Amino acid sequence: MKGGRVASAEELTRFLLAIGDDTLVMSERTSELMMRAPTLEEELALANIALDLLGQARSWLSYAGQVEGAGRDEDQLAYLRGESDYRNCHLVELPNGDFAVTVVRLLFVATYLHLLFERLCDSRDETVAAIAAKAVKEQAYHREHAVLWVRILSEGTDVSRAKVAAALAALLPYVGELFEHQEDEAALVAAGVTVERPLLEDPWWALIRPAFAAADVTELTPPWQAGGGRRGHHTEHLAEVLSRMQSVHRAFPGASW
Amino acid sequence: MPSSHQGGPGEVVGSPTLPLWEVFVRPARGLSHSHVGSVHAPDGPLALHSARDMFTRRSEGVSIWVVRADAVVASRPEDRESLFDPNDDKVFRHVTHYVVPDGVEGL
């Protein structure tokens, strides 16, 4: 411990839920694209990405349940929490939109999680470091995939360039929330468990700007900024995601196969 | 789709006009790359990504090559006789024709 007060189990749980919910909701949104991808190859790539994210979500949520100590496992945390108990950012809960929105969102999220997990590999919490070390390789692959598509669409036709510009305009307002200072993570930062989220912002832009070099965009500054996901205030879209994702578990509690 | 490619061998009419790429995987160090299949992709890097997803997710290889299918120059079936006839009447063309002298090692 580097000084500062010791972080409570509740603070660590909330932190783990925030990451777990980001990966779970992003996985759920990505898996909605199954049977809808433009080619079989892309179908497979998106399915792999959705499954990677689901595996990461399971690890983060399992550990969250363990730290919480209330006997809740990953399934109970995923399927039995309501919307206001979810701590994910708004960006991951937005609808997939067209393919440009899908890949630009994937680029934003994968870059963010890659930067975060890179730093969490050095976490003083050994479990956090171990989960991050496994997930960081997968995020690098997701990021690479999104970078390739954003470049192809940006260098493509007038139509594809216009769609990238529209996707950026739609998604940029949700970027600021990723880098908001989280007061309830202050003790965890002091203890070396995680890093200040605002510190990720500059490295994030340094990776994002070049990806849009060929795109028809002059301004990458969001006109307004969404927020509140970490406090359980969500867009209308999360309820729709959760109602579908949780429907089987709620209809058949404890079902398994 | 961002390609003006006119469609190469094996492309289905009506599918997105993405070029076809042949995929070669080297299963282990010291072995040669072998053809394992093909993928559609708008460019080389994405072809490599798709090939990785399709053919090497379970430790099948240590190296992947992708080559645009229309860059492959292939023999034609009607040239089979002139290209592949084993010339069985010219026995000296086959190594089995020669008797290896005693004491030659490493042959």
Contacts between the chains, C-beta under 8 A, distances in Angstrom:
chain1	res1	chain2	res2	distance
A	38	B	1	7.2
A	38	B	16	5.8
A	39	B	15	7.4
A	39	B	16	5.9
A	39	B	18	6.5
A	39	B	40	5.5
A	40	B	40	7.7
A	41	B	39	5.2
A	41	B	40	5.7
A	41	B	41	6.3
A	41	B	50	3.9
A	41	B	53	7.3
A	41	B	54	7.2
A	42	B	50	7.8
A	44	B	50	7.2
A	44	B	53	4.9
A	44	B	54	6.4
A	45	B	49	6.6
A	45	B	50	6.5
A	45	B	53	5.4
A	48	B	53	5.7
A	48	B	57	7.6
A	144	B	49	7.1
A	145	B	46	7.9
A	145	B	49	5.8
A	148	B	43	7.6
A	148	B	45	5.3
A	148	B	46	4.9
A	148	B	49	6.6
A	149	B	46	7.3
A	152	B	2	5.6
A	152	B	42	5.0
A	152	B	43	6.4
A	152	B	46	7.0
A	153	B	2	6.7
A	155	B	2	7.2
A	156	B	2	3.0
A	157	B	2	5.9
A	160	B	2	5.5
